[in-house]
Amino acid sequence: MAIAEQMRECLTRAFRPSRIEVIDDSEKHRGHAGYRGEGGESHFTIVLRADELASMSRLERHRAVHRALGDLATRVHALALDLG
C-alpha cells in the first residue's frame, strides 16, 4: 500500500476528520535532498481538519499528528502540515 494511503488511514482512525488531504509533493522536489526517483513518496503535504485538534495549540496538533502517523512520519523526507 502506498505511503499516502497508509497516512490517510492512520489519520482517519485517529481523528475522524471532517477534511483530509494527503498530497504527494515529491515531483516538485526533483533534484532536491530526499527526492526518490521512482514512485516519489518522499515529500507530502497533509491538510487535516478535525474537532479533536481544534482546542490544541499548534505544537500539540503537530505532535498529535506525528504520534498518529508513528513510523510513517520517519519514512518520508518532508512533511508539511496544514492543521487549520
PDB file of N, CA, C and O in Angstrom:
ATOM      1  N   MET A   1       0.839  -1.174   0.000  1.00  0.00           N
ATOM      2  CA  MET A   1       0.000   0.000   0.000  1.00  0.00           C
ATOM      3  C   MET A   1       0.889   1.244   0.000  1.00  0.00           C
ATOM      4  O   MET A   1       1.919   1.270   0.674  1.00  0.00           O
ATOM      5  N   ALA A   2       0.505   2.248  -0.736  1.00  0.00           N
ATOM      6  CA  ALA A   2       1.268   3.487  -0.845  1.00  0.00           C
ATOM      7  C   ALA A   2       1.323   4.211   0.503  1.00  0.00           C
ATOM      8  O   ALA A   2       0.401   4.116   1.313  1.00  0.00           O
ATOM      9  N   ILE A   3       2.406   4.924   0.721  1.00  0.00           N
ATOM     10  CA  ILE A   3       2.576   5.663   1.974  1.00  0.00           C
ATOM     11  C   ILE A   3       1.443   6.663   2.170  1.00  0.00           C
ATOM     12  O   ILE A   3       0.942   6.815   3.283  1.00  0.00           O
ATOM     13  N   ALA A   4       1.035   7.343   1.106  1.00  0.00           N
ATOM     14  CA  ALA A   4      -0.046   8.325   1.214  1.00  0.00           C
ATOM     15  C   ALA A   4      -1.324   7.673   1.733  1.00  0.00           C
ATOM     16  O   ALA A   4      -2.002   8.235   2.593  1.00  0.00           O
ATOM     17  N   GLU A   5      -1.649   6.510   1.225  1.00  0.00           N
ATOM     18  CA  GLU A   5      -2.866   5.814   1.672  1.00  0.00           C
ATOM     19  C   GLU A   5      -2.726   5.347   3.119  1.00  0.00           C
ATOM     20  O   GLU A   5      -3.687   5.416   3.885  1.00  0.00           O
ATOM     21  N   GLN A   6      -1.555   4.880   3.497  1.00  0.00           N
ATOM     22  CA  GLN A   6      -1.326   4.482   4.885  1.00  0.00           C
ATOM     23  C   GLN A   6      -1.492   5.676   5.826  1.00  0.00           C
ATOM     24  O   GLN A   6      -2.084   5.555   6.898  1.00  0.00           O
ATOM     25  N   MET A   7      -0.965   6.825   5.414  1.00  0.00           N
ATOM     26  CA  MET A   7      -1.116   8.035   6.238  1.00  0.00           C
ATOM     27  C   MET A   7      -2.587   8.408   6.383  1.00  0.00           C
ATOM     28  O   MET A   7      -3.058   8.721   7.477  1.00  0.00           O
ATOM     29  N   ARG A   8      -3.305   8.371   5.260  1.00  0.00           N
ATOM     30  CA  ARG A   8      -4.728   8.711   5.286  1.00  0.00           C
ATOM     31  C   ARG A   8      -5.485   7.790   6.251  1.00  0.00           C
ATOM     32  O   ARG A   8      -6.321   8.258   7.022  1.00  0.00           O
ATOM     33  N   GLU A   9      -5.200   6.502   6.212  1.00  0.00           N
ATOM     34  CA  GLU A   9      -5.875   5.549   7.097  1.00  0.00           C
ATOM     35  C   GLU A   9      -5.551   5.812   8.565  1.00  0.00           C
ATOM     36  O   GLU A   9      -6.451   5.814   9.404  1.00  0.00           O
ATOM     37  N   CYS A  10      -4.278   6.033   8.883  1.00  0.00           N
ATOM     38  CA  CYS A  10      -3.874   6.303  10.271  1.00  0.00           C
ATOM     39  C   CYS A  10      -4.556   7.551  10.807  1.00  0.00           C
ATOM     40  O   CYS A  10      -5.070   7.555  11.926  1.00  0.00           O
ATOM     41  N   LEU A  11      -4.561   8.604  10.010  1.00  0.00           N
ATOM     42  CA  LEU A  11      -5.139   9.870  10.456  1.00  0.00           C
ATOM     43  C   LEU A  11      -6.661   9.797  10.561  1.00  0.00           C
ATOM     44  O   LEU A  11      -7.253  10.409  11.449  1.00  0.00           O
ATOM     45  N   THR A  12      -7.284   9.060   9.670  1.00  0.00           N
ATOM     46  CA  THR A  12      -8.739   8.888   9.729  1.00  0.00           C
ATOM     47  C   THR A  12      -9.132   8.114  10.986  1.00  0.00           C
ATOM     48  O   THR A  12     -10.097   8.469  11.662  1.00  0.00           O
ATOM     49  N   ARG A  13      -8.387   7.063  11.293  1.00  0.00           N
ATOM     50  CA  ARG A  13      -8.656   6.291  12.521  1.00  0.00           C
ATOM     51  C   ARG A  13      -8.456   7.141  13.766  1.00  0.00           C
ATOM     52  O   ARG A  13      -9.257   7.083  14.698  1.00  0.00           O
ATOM     53  N   ALA A  14      -7.399   7.922  13.782  1.00  0.00           N
ATOM     54  CA  ALA A  14      -7.044   8.684  14.977  1.00  0.00           C
ATOM     55  C   ALA A  14      -7.951   9.886  15.220  1.00  0.00           C
ATOM     56  O   ALA A  14      -8.248  10.204  16.372  1.00  0.00           O
ATOM     57  N   PHE A  15      -8.400  10.564  14.157  1.00  0.00           N
ATOM     58  CA  PHE A  15      -9.078  11.847  14.332  1.00  0.00           C
ATOM     59  C   PHE A  15     -10.479  11.956  13.752  1.00  0.00           C
ATOM     60  O   PHE A  15     -11.179  12.929  14.032  1.00  0.00           O
ATOM     61  N   ARG A  16     -10.907  10.990  12.955  1.00  0.00           N
ATOM     62  CA  ARG A  16     -12.211  11.089  12.291  1.00  0.00           C
ATOM     63  C   ARG A  16     -12.417  12.491  11.712  1.00  0.00           C
ATOM     64  O   ARG A  16     -13.347  13.196  12.104  1.00  0.00           O
ATOM     65  N   PRO A  17     -11.555  12.891  10.784  1.00  0.00           N
ATOM     66  CA  PRO A  17     -11.548  14.272  10.299  1.00  0.00           C
ATOM     67  C   PRO A  17     -12.752  14.640   9.444  1.00  0.00           C
ATOM     68  O   PRO A  17     -13.362  13.789   8.797  1.00  0.00           O
ATOM     69  N   SER A  18     -13.077  15.918   9.455  1.00  0.00           N
ATOM     70  CA  SER A  18     -14.109  16.446   8.555  1.00  0.00           C
ATOM     71  C   SER A  18     -13.501  16.723   7.188  1.00  0.00           C
ATOM     72  O   SER A  18     -14.211  16.785   6.185  1.00  0.00           O
ATOM     73  N   ARG A  19     -12.186  16.890   7.155  1.00  0.00           N
ATOM     74  CA  ARG A  19     -11.466  17.092   5.889  1.00  0.00           C
ATOM     75  C   ARG A  19     -10.087  16.470   6.010  1.00  0.00           C
ATOM     76  O   ARG A  19      -9.400  16.653   7.014  1.00  0.00           O
ATOM     77  N   ILE A  20      -9.689  15.739   4.989  1.00  0.00           N
ATOM     78  CA  ILE A  20      -8.338  15.177   4.958  1.00  0.00           C
ATOM     79  C   ILE A  20      -7.848  15.123   3.515  1.00  0.00           C
ATOM     80  O   ILE A  20      -8.539  14.633   2.622  1.00  0.00           O
ATOM     81  N   GLU A  21      -6.653  15.632   3.314  1.00  0.00           N
ATOM     82  CA  GLU A  21      -5.973  15.538   2.024  1.00  0.00           C
ATOM     83  C   GLU A  21      -4.533  15.140   2.310  1.00  0.00           C
ATOM     84  O   GLU A  21      -3.870  15.740   3.155  1.00  0.00           O
ATOM     85  N   VAL A  22      -4.064  14.142   1.615  1.00  0.00           N
ATOM     86  CA  VAL A  22      -2.662  13.744   1.695  1.00  0.00           C
ATOM     87  C   VAL A  22      -2.119  13.919   0.280  1.00  0.00           C
ATOM     88  O   VAL A  22      -2.457  13.166  -0.634  1.00  0.00           O
ATOM     89  N   ILE A  23      -1.275  14.925   0.127  1.00  0.00           N
ATOM     90  CA  ILE A  23      -0.800  15.325  -1.194  1.00  0.00           C
ATOM     91  C   ILE A  23       0.674  14.959  -1.337  1.00  0.00           C
ATOM     92  O   ILE A  23       1.507  15.367  -0.527  1.00  0.00           O
ATOM     93  N   ASP A  24       0.984  14.193  -2.366  1.00  0.00           N
ATOM     94  CA  ASP A  24       2.370  13.820  -2.649  1.00  0.00           C
ATOM     95  C   ASP A  24       3.002  14.942  -3.467  1.00  0.00           C
ATOM     96  O   ASP A  24       2.711  15.098  -4.653  1.00  0.00           O
ATOM     97  N   ASP A  25       3.869  15.721  -2.822  1.00  0.00           N
ATOM     98  CA  ASP A  25       4.545  16.848  -3.458  1.00  0.00           C
ATOM     99  C   ASP A  25       5.920  16.465  -3.997  1.00  0.00           C
ATOM    100  O   ASP A  25       6.692  17.346  -4.375  1.00  0.00           O
ATOM    101  N   SER A  26       6.237  15.207  -4.041  1.00  0.00           N
ATOM    102  CA  SER A  26       7.588  14.750  -4.368  1.00  0.00           C
ATOM    103  C   SER A  26       8.114  15.291  -5.685  1.00  0.00           C
ATOM    104  O   SER A  26       9.275  15.688  -5.773  1.00  0.00           O
ATOM    105  N   GLU A  27       7.280  15.310  -6.700  1.00  0.00           N
ATOM    106  CA  GLU A  27       7.746  15.728  -8.015  1.00  0.00           C
ATOM    107  C   GLU A  27       8.213  17.189  -8.023  1.00  0.00           C
ATOM    108  O   GLU A  27       9.081  17.558  -8.813  1.00  0.00           O
ATOM    109  N   LYS A  28       7.647  18.005  -7.159  1.00  0.00           N
ATOM    110  CA  LYS A  28       8.068  19.405  -7.056  1.00  0.00           C
ATOM    111  C   LYS A  28       9.488  19.530  -6.503  1.00  0.00           C
ATOM    112  O   LYS A  28      10.103  20.592  -6.597  1.00  0.00           O
ATOM    113  N   HIS A  29       9.996  18.458  -5.936  1.00  0.00           N
ATOM    114  CA  HIS A  29      11.304  18.478  -5.272  1.00  0.00           C
ATOM    115  C   HIS A  29      12.357  17.658  -6.023  1.00  0.00           C
ATOM    116  O   HIS A  29      13.383  17.280  -5.458  1.00  0.00           O
ATOM    117  N   ARG A  30      12.092  17.395  -7.281  1.00  0.00           N
ATOM    118  CA  ARG A  30      13.059  16.659  -8.114  1.00  0.00           C
ATOM    119  C   ARG A  30      14.407  17.377  -8.060  1.00  0.00           C
ATOM    120  O   ARG A  30      14.489  18.585  -8.284  1.00  0.00           O
ATOM    121  N   GLY A  31      15.457  16.619  -7.762  1.00  0.00           N
ATOM    122  CA  GLY A  31      16.797  17.179  -7.686  1.00  0.00           C
ATOM    123  C   GLY A  31      17.170  17.703  -6.309  1.00  0.00           C
ATOM    124  O   GLY A  31      18.323  18.062  -6.073  1.00  0.00           O
ATOM    125  N   HIS A  32      16.204  17.750  -5.398  1.00  0.00           N
ATOM    126  CA  HIS A  32      16.472  18.219  -4.036  1.00  0.00           C
ATOM    127  C   HIS A  32      16.795  17.042  -3.124  1.00  0.00           C
ATOM    128  O   HIS A  32      16.584  15.886  -3.492  1.00  0.00           O
ATOM    129  N   ALA A  33      17.296  17.336  -1.957  1.00  0.00           N
ATOM    130  CA  ALA A  33      17.611  16.296  -0.968  1.00  0.00           C
ATOM    131  C   ALA A  33      16.371  15.467  -0.654  1.00  0.00           C
ATOM    132  O   ALA A  33      15.267  15.995  -0.522  1.00  0.00           O
ATOM    133  N   GLY A  34      16.573  14.188  -0.540  1.00  0.00           N
ATOM    134  CA  GLY A  34      15.495  13.288  -0.146  1.00  0.00           C
ATOM    135  C   GLY A  34      14.588  12.832  -1.273  1.00  0.00           C
ATOM    136  O   GLY A  34      13.753  11.951  -1.065  1.00  0.00           O
ATOM    137  N   TYR A  35      14.725  13.400  -2.454  1.00  0.00           N
ATOM    138  CA  TYR A  35      13.867  13.012  -3.573  1.00  0.00           C
ATOM    139  C   TYR A  35      14.170  11.580  -3.988  1.00  0.00           C
ATOM    140  O   TYR A  35      15.331  11.197  -4.136  1.00  0.00           O
ATOM    141  N   ARG A  36      13.109  10.790  -4.173  1.00  0.00           N
ATOM    142  CA  ARG A  36      13.254   9.415  -4.660  1.00  0.00           C
ATOM    143  C   ARG A  36      12.723   9.380  -6.077  1.00  0.00           C
ATOM    144  O   ARG A  36      11.582   9.762  -6.333  1.00  0.00           O
ATOM    145  N   GLY A  37      13.546   8.924  -6.986  1.00  0.00           N
ATOM    146  CA  GLY A  37      13.183   8.921  -8.398  1.00  0.00           C
ATOM    147  C   GLY A  37      11.903   8.194  -8.726  1.00  0.00           C
ATOM    148  O   GLY A  37      10.944   8.814  -9.184  1.00  0.00           O
ATOM    149  N   GLU A  38      11.863   6.912  -8.507  1.00  0.00           N
ATOM    150  CA  GLU A  38      10.695   6.122  -8.896  1.00  0.00           C
ATOM    151  C   GLU A  38       9.650   6.113  -7.796  1.00  0.00           C
ATOM    152  O   GLU A  38       9.935   5.756  -6.653  1.00  0.00           O
ATOM    153  N   GLY A  39       8.446   6.506  -8.152  1.00  0.00           N
ATOM    154  CA  GLY A  39       7.333   6.423  -7.227  1.00  0.00           C
ATOM    155  C   GLY A  39       7.170   7.599  -6.293  1.00  0.00           C
ATOM    156  O   GLY A  39       6.138   7.714  -5.633  1.00  0.00           O
ATOM    157  N   GLY A  40       8.151   8.477  -6.215  1.00  0.00           N
ATOM    158  CA  GLY A  40       8.013   9.638  -5.340  1.00  0.00           C
ATOM    159  C   GLY A  40       7.908   9.242  -3.882  1.00  0.00           C
ATOM    160  O   GLY A  40       8.775   8.553  -3.344  1.00  0.00           O
ATOM    161  N   GLU A  41       6.845   9.682  -3.256  1.00  0.00           N
ATOM    162  CA  GLU A  41       6.541   9.397  -1.854  1.00  0.00           C
ATOM    163  C   GLU A  41       7.670   9.799  -0.907  1.00  0.00           C
ATOM    164  O   GLU A  41       8.016   9.057   0.012  1.00  0.00           O
ATOM    165  N   SER A  42       8.236  10.977  -1.143  1.00  0.00           N
ATOM    166  CA  SER A  42       9.280  11.485  -0.260  1.00  0.00           C
ATOM    167  C   SER A  42       8.884  12.806   0.386  1.00  0.00           C
ATOM    168  O   SER A  42       9.384  13.131   1.462  1.00  0.00           O
ATOM    169  N   HIS A  43       7.998  13.574  -0.243  1.00  0.00           N
ATOM    170  CA  HIS A  43       7.578  14.886   0.250  1.00  0.00           C
ATOM    171  C   HIS A  43       6.047  14.937   0.229  1.00  0.00           C
ATOM    172  O   HIS A  43       5.426  14.676  -0.801  1.00  0.00           O
ATOM    173  N   PHE A  44       5.454  15.270   1.363  1.00  0.00           N
ATOM    174  CA  PHE A  44       3.992  15.294   1.462  1.00  0.00           C
ATOM    175  C   PHE A  44       3.494  16.562   2.137  1.00  0.00           C
ATOM    176  O   PHE A  44       4.183  17.166   2.959  1.00  0.00           O
ATOM    177  N   THR A  45       2.283  16.945   1.769  1.00  0.00           N
ATOM    178  CA  THR A  45       1.520  17.953   2.495  1.00  0.00           C
ATOM    179  C   THR A  45       0.258  17.268   2.991  1.00  0.00           C
ATOM    180  O   THR A  45      -0.419  16.571   2.235  1.00  0.00           O
ATOM    181  N   ILE A  46      -0.052  17.468   4.256  1.00  0.00           N
ATOM    182  CA  ILE A  46      -1.280  16.921   4.826  1.00  0.00           C
ATOM    183  C   ILE A  46      -2.158  18.090   5.252  1.00  0.00           C
ATOM    184  O   ILE A  46      -1.736  18.951   6.024  1.00  0.00           O
ATOM    185  N   VAL A  47      -3.375  18.109   4.742  1.00  0.00           N
ATOM    186  CA  VAL A  47      -4.388  19.076   5.158  1.00  0.00           C
ATOM    187  C   VAL A  47      -5.392  18.291   5.981  1.00  0.00           C
ATOM    188  O   VAL A  47      -5.978  17.322   5.500  1.00  0.00           O
ATOM    189  N   LEU A  48      -5.590  18.711   7.225  1.00  0.00           N
ATOM    190  CA  LEU A  48      -6.430  17.935   8.135  1.00  0.00           C
ATOM    191  C   LEU A  48      -7.261  18.874   8.999  1.00  0.00           C
ATOM    192  O   LEU A  48      -6.737  19.813   9.598  1.00  0.00           O
ATOM    193  N   ARG A  49      -8.550  18.611   9.055  1.00  0.00           N
ATOM    194  CA  ARG A  49      -9.454  19.347   9.934  1.00  0.00           C
ATOM    195  C   ARG A  49     -10.202  18.314  10.764  1.00  0.00           C
ATOM    196  O   ARG A  49     -10.835  17.406  10.226  1.00  0.00           O
ATOM    197  N   ALA A  50     -10.121  18.464  12.077  1.00  0.00           N
ATOM    198  CA  ALA A  50     -10.798  17.528  12.969  1.00  0.00           C
ATOM    199  C   ALA A  50     -11.148  18.254  14.259  1.00  0.00           C
ATOM    200  O   ALA A  50     -10.362  19.060  14.756  1.00  0.00           O
ATOM    201  N   ASP A  51     -12.312  17.973  14.794  1.00  0.00           N
ATOM    202  CA  ASP A  51     -12.754  18.604  16.034  1.00  0.00           C
ATOM    203  C   ASP A  51     -11.752  18.398  17.160  1.00  0.00           C
ATOM    204  O   ASP A  51     -11.510  19.305  17.955  1.00  0.00           O
ATOM    205  N   GLU A  52     -11.178  17.221  17.228  1.00  0.00           N
ATOM    206  CA  GLU A  52     -10.234  16.884  18.303  1.00  0.00           C
ATOM    207  C   GLU A  52      -9.023  17.818  18.303  1.00  0.00           C
ATOM    208  O   GLU A  52      -8.465  18.102  19.363  1.00  0.00           O
ATOM    209  N   LEU A  53      -8.621  18.289  17.150  1.00  0.00           N
ATOM    210  CA  LEU A  53      -7.443  19.149  17.041  1.00  0.00           C
ATOM    211  C   LEU A  53      -7.751  20.614  17.332  1.00  0.00           C
ATOM    212  O   LEU A  53      -6.847  21.390  17.640  1.00  0.00           O
ATOM    213  N   ALA A  54      -9.021  20.992  17.237  1.00  0.00           N
ATOM    214  CA  ALA A  54      -9.409  22.405  17.317  1.00  0.00           C
ATOM    215  C   ALA A  54      -8.976  23.090  18.611  1.00  0.00           C
ATOM    216  O   ALA A  54      -8.599  24.262  18.591  1.00  0.00           O
ATOM    217  N   SER A  55      -9.025  22.393  19.707  1.00  0.00           N
ATOM    218  CA  SER A  55      -8.711  23.013  21.003  1.00  0.00           C
ATOM    219  C   SER A  55      -7.223  22.950  21.345  1.00  0.00           C
ATOM    220  O   SER A  55      -6.811  23.454  22.390  1.00  0.00           O
ATOM    221  N   MET A  56      -6.426  22.348  20.495  1.00  0.00           N
ATOM    222  CA  MET A  56      -4.997  22.190  20.772  1.00  0.00           C
ATOM    223  C   MET A  56      -4.200  23.368  20.235  1.00  0.00           C
ATOM    224  O   MET A  56      -4.617  24.041  19.292  1.00  0.00           O
ATOM    225  N   SER A  57      -3.053  23.604  20.846  1.00  0.00           N
ATOM    226  CA  SER A  57      -2.123  24.592  20.306  1.00  0.00           C
ATOM    227  C   SER A  57      -1.514  24.026  19.021  1.00  0.00           C
ATOM    228  O   SER A  57      -1.652  22.841  18.720  1.00  0.00           O
ATOM    229  N   ARG A  58      -0.845  24.891  18.281  1.00  0.00           N
ATOM    230  CA  ARG A  58      -0.219  24.437  17.034  1.00  0.00           C
ATOM    231  C   ARG A  58       0.767  23.306  17.303  1.00  0.00           C
ATOM    232  O   ARG A  58       0.776  22.306  16.585  1.00  0.00           O
ATOM    233  N   LEU A  59       1.589  23.456  18.323  1.00  0.00           N
ATOM    234  CA  LEU A  59       2.572  22.428  18.653  1.00  0.00           C
ATOM    235  C   LEU A  59       1.896  21.121  19.058  1.00  0.00           C
ATOM    236  O   LEU A  59       2.341  20.046  18.655  1.00  0.00           O
ATOM    237  N   GLU A  60       0.835  21.202  19.844  1.00  0.00           N
ATOM    238  CA  GLU A  60       0.113  19.988  20.253  1.00  0.00           C
ATOM    239  C   GLU A  60      -0.513  19.286  19.053  1.00  0.00           C
ATOM    240  O   GLU A  60      -0.511  18.057  18.980  1.00  0.00           O
ATOM    241  N   ARG A  61      -1.054  20.069  18.104  1.00  0.00           N
ATOM    242  CA  ARG A  61      -1.636  19.458  16.893  1.00  0.00           C
ATOM    243  C   ARG A  61      -0.570  18.714  16.098  1.00  0.00           C
ATOM    244  O   ARG A  61      -0.795  17.586  15.659  1.00  0.00           O
ATOM    245  N   HIS A  62       0.591  19.341  15.911  1.00  0.00           N
ATOM    246  CA  HIS A  62       1.669  18.694  15.160  1.00  0.00           C
ATOM    247  C   HIS A  62       2.136  17.424  15.858  1.00  0.00           C
ATOM    248  O   HIS A  62       2.353  16.399  15.213  1.00  0.00           O
ATOM    249  N   ARG A  63       2.289  17.494  17.159  1.00  0.00           N
ATOM    250  CA  ARG A  63       2.703  16.300  17.911  1.00  0.00           C
ATOM    251  C   ARG A  63       1.670  15.190  17.806  1.00  0.00           C
ATOM    252  O   ARG A  63       2.028  14.021  17.666  1.00  0.00           O
ATOM    253  N   ALA A  64       0.394  15.544  17.872  1.00  0.00           N
ATOM    254  CA  ALA A  64      -0.675  14.544  17.790  1.00  0.00           C
ATOM    255  C   ALA A  64      -0.661  13.849  16.433  1.00  0.00           C
ATOM    256  O   ALA A  64      -0.843  12.634  16.354  1.00  0.00           O
ATOM    257  N   VAL A  65      -0.447  14.612  15.370  1.00  0.00           N
ATOM    258  CA  VAL A  65      -0.403  14.028  14.027  1.00  0.00           C
ATOM    259  C   VAL A  65       0.810  13.112  13.889  1.00  0.00           C
ATOM    260  O   VAL A  65       0.692  12.004  13.367  1.00  0.00           O
ATOM    261  N   HIS A  66       1.963  13.563  14.350  1.00  0.00           N
ATOM    262  CA  HIS A  66       3.164  12.719  14.266  1.00  0.00           C
ATOM    263  C   HIS A  66       2.990  11.442  15.089  1.00  0.00           C
ATOM    264  O   HIS A  66       3.429  10.369  14.674  1.00  0.00           O
ATOM    265  N   ARG A  67       2.354  11.557  16.245  1.00  0.00           N
ATOM    266  CA  ARG A  67       2.084  10.371  17.071  1.00  0.00           C
ATOM    267  C   ARG A  67       1.170   9.405  16.331  1.00  0.00           C
ATOM    268  O   ARG A  67       1.402   8.196  16.339  1.00  0.00           O
ATOM    269  N   ALA A  68       0.126   9.938  15.690  1.00  0.00           N
ATOM    270  CA  ALA A  68      -0.825   9.095  14.951  1.00  0.00           C
ATOM    271  C   ALA A  68      -0.154   8.407  13.763  1.00  0.00           C
ATOM    272  O   ALA A  68      -0.485   7.269  13.431  1.00  0.00           O
ATOM    273  N   LEU A  69       0.789   9.100  13.127  1.00  0.00           N
ATOM    274  CA  LEU A  69       1.480   8.527  11.969  1.00  0.00           C
ATOM    275  C   LEU A  69       2.541   7.508  12.375  1.00  0.00           C
ATOM    276  O   LEU A  69       2.895   6.635  11.583  1.00  0.00           O
ATOM    277  N   GLY A  70       3.048   7.611  13.591  1.00  0.00           N
ATOM    278  CA  GLY A  70       4.058   6.663  14.063  1.00  0.00           C
ATOM    279  C   GLY A  70       5.268   6.661  13.148  1.00  0.00           C
ATOM    280  O   GLY A  70       5.768   7.723  12.778  1.00  0.00           O
ATOM    281  N   ASP A  71       5.740   5.488  12.784  1.00  0.00           N
ATOM    282  CA  ASP A  71       6.957   5.383  11.968  1.00  0.00           C
ATOM    283  C   ASP A  71       6.759   5.847  10.525  1.00  0.00           C
ATOM    284  O   ASP A  71       7.742   6.028   9.807  1.00  0.00           O
ATOM    285  N   LEU A  72       5.518   6.044  10.081  1.00  0.00           N
ATOM    286  CA  LEU A  72       5.299   6.557   8.718  1.00  0.00           C
ATOM    287  C   LEU A  72       5.949   7.928   8.550  1.00  0.00           C
ATOM    288  O   LEU A  72       6.479   8.235   7.482  1.00  0.00           O
ATOM    289  N   ALA A  73       5.912   8.750   9.591  1.00  0.00           N
ATOM    290  CA  ALA A  73       6.492  10.091   9.502  1.00  0.00           C
ATOM    291  C   ALA A  73       8.001  10.027   9.294  1.00  0.00           C
ATOM    292  O   ALA A  73       8.585  10.941   8.711  1.00  0.00           O
ATOM    293  N   THR A  74       8.624   8.979   9.754  1.00  0.00           N
ATOM    294  CA  THR A  74      10.079   8.854   9.603  1.00  0.00           C
ATOM    295  C   THR A  74      10.459   8.262   8.242  1.00  0.00           C
ATOM    296  O   THR A  74      11.633   8.265   7.871  1.00  0.00           O
ATOM    297  N   ARG A  75       9.481   7.758   7.505  1.00  0.00           N
ATOM    298  CA  ARG A  75       9.759   7.142   6.205  1.00  0.00           C
ATOM    299  C   ARG A  75       9.697   8.127   5.045  1.00  0.00           C
ATOM    300  O   ARG A  75       9.916   7.752   3.894  1.00  0.00           O
ATOM    301  N   VAL A  76       9.398   9.394   5.352  1.00  0.00           N
ATOM    302  CA  VAL A  76       9.362  10.421   4.319  1.00  0.00           C
ATOM    303  C   VAL A  76      10.409  11.478   4.636  1.00  0.00           C
ATOM    304  O   VAL A  76      10.827  11.629   5.784  1.00  0.00           O
ATOM    305  N   HIS A  77      10.825  12.203   3.614  1.00  0.00           N
ATOM    306  CA  HIS A  77      11.846  13.222   3.796  1.00  0.00           C
ATOM    307  C   HIS A  77      11.257  14.519   4.359  1.00  0.00           C
ATOM    308  O   HIS A  77      11.862  15.148   5.226  1.00  0.00           O
ATOM    309  N   ALA A  78      10.077  14.919   3.869  1.00  0.00           N
ATOM    310  CA  ALA A  78       9.475  16.185   4.291  1.00  0.00           C
ATOM    311  C   ALA A  78       7.975  16.005   4.452  1.00  0.00           C
ATOM    312  O   ALA A  78       7.311  15.346   3.652  1.00  0.00           O
ATOM    313  N   LEU A  79       7.465  16.619   5.520  1.00  0.00           N
ATOM    314  CA  LEU A  79       6.034  16.522   5.831  1.00  0.00           C
ATOM    315  C   LEU A  79       5.548  17.895   6.247  1.00  0.00           C
ATOM    316  O   LEU A  79       5.879  18.376   7.331  1.00  0.00           O
ATOM    317  N   ALA A  80       4.758  18.533   5.382  1.00  0.00           N
ATOM    318  CA  ALA A  80       4.168  19.834   5.685  1.00  0.00           C
ATOM    319  C   ALA A  80       2.773  19.589   6.223  1.00  0.00           C
ATOM    320  O   ALA A  80       2.004  18.826   5.638  1.00  0.00           O
ATOM    321  N   LEU A  81       2.440  20.233   7.340  1.00  0.00           N
ATOM    322  CA  LEU A  81       1.148  20.026   7.969  1.00  0.00           C
ATOM    323  C   LEU A  81       0.333  21.306   7.958  1.00  0.00           C
ATOM    324  O   LEU A  81       0.783  22.343   8.446  1.00  0.00           O
ATOM    325  N   ASP A  82      -0.872  21.230   7.398  1.00  0.00           N
ATOM    326  CA  ASP A  82      -1.842  22.315   7.438  1.00  0.00           C
ATOM    327  C   ASP A  82      -2.995  21.796   8.294  1.00  0.00           C
ATOM    328  O   ASP A  82      -3.864  21.069   7.814  1.00  0.00           O
ATOM    329  N   LEU A  83      -2.986  22.180   9.558  1.00  0.00           N
ATOM    330  CA  LEU A  83      -3.942  21.618  10.518  1.00  0.00           C
ATOM    331  C   LEU A  83      -4.983  22.624  10.963  1.00  0.00           C
ATOM    332  O   LEU A  83      -5.721  22.385  11.919  1.00  0.00           O
ATOM    333  N   GLY A  84      -5.041  23.743  10.271  1.00  0.00           N
ATOM    334  CA  GLY A  84      -6.046  24.779  10.476  1.00  0.00           C
ATOM    335  C   GLY A  84      -6.299  25.112  11.869  1.00  0.00           C
ATOM    336  O   GLY A  84      -7.129  25.975  12.156  1.00  0.00           O
TER     337      GLY A  84
END
